[in-house]
Amino acid sequence: MTIWICTGCGVEHADSVVAPEHCVFDRGAVTDEERGDLGAHGSWTTPEELAVQPHEIRHRDHGRGVHSLRREPALAIGHWSFLVQTPRGNLLWDPPAFVDDQVTGLVRELGGVAVIATSHPHMFGAQVSWSHAFGRVPVLVNALDEEWVARPDPVLERWTGHTEPLPGVELVHVGGHMRGSAVARTADGTLLVGDTIAGTPDPGWVSFQRNVPRRVPLSAAAVRRIVDTLEPYDYDRLYTLGGNTVEGDAKQVVRSSATRHIRWVSGEFDQLI
């Protein structure tokens, strides 16, 4: 039996003799709802094939116990994964789409993994393989996104609304990009957002997208719900899966970006177009 990894999104699929007919995110024609779609998909690969391909692991130490890592050359979406160190174990956020001795060795040097969670299903990656590599630690999946699980396993645990998988580390469901989209807030006030809140070329700005590859924006009401949900939480830094960073006053950046987004999509500035 073989674990299959989609080269388009990097999500691992259940063991099978032959590759699946379709990736879980490749359901044919794109619907108006943009549900789960990532556009054109790739082919299939395996963990064994990925391990022997020449590559290196980039590692960034952001300070305050937050680290990020990414494979180069990029695999699939090419996202940054984050490791949050705590006295009670580490959170692996948006796990890599591959597992090999090089990357697991780096993570072990940083203290290993106690729990795994994701911002949304496009970031499931090799979440089950990562869990098995570190003693079958829990993998948290938002209940609203269970339909996108391509490799079921007993390590998967459902969560809703808000949960604290490690002391001081919170997962907050905000929705928007996908139904179960979430952010992680660390004890030091760092917000890890995947692309639940998307980065931009301007380090003092963020955006809110339903479909990031197609640049389909969220509605005014959806953005308002996201910002209102985050309002009770304090955070000063923000990191996205694409490597965009807001290194200071991140909460105000989210507020001001949301206000401008809402005004534009509500038609307030249509006379300028």
Helices and strands as residue ranges (DSSP letters): E 2-6, E 12-16, E 44-45, H 47-52, E 56-63, E 66-72, E 81-84, E 91-93, H 101-109, E 115-117, G 121-123, H 127-133, E 139-142, G 143-148, E 156-159, E 162-166, E 169-173, E 182-185, E 190-194, E 198-199, E 206-207, E 209-211, E 216-217, H 220-230, E 237-240, E 245-246, H 250-265, G 270-272
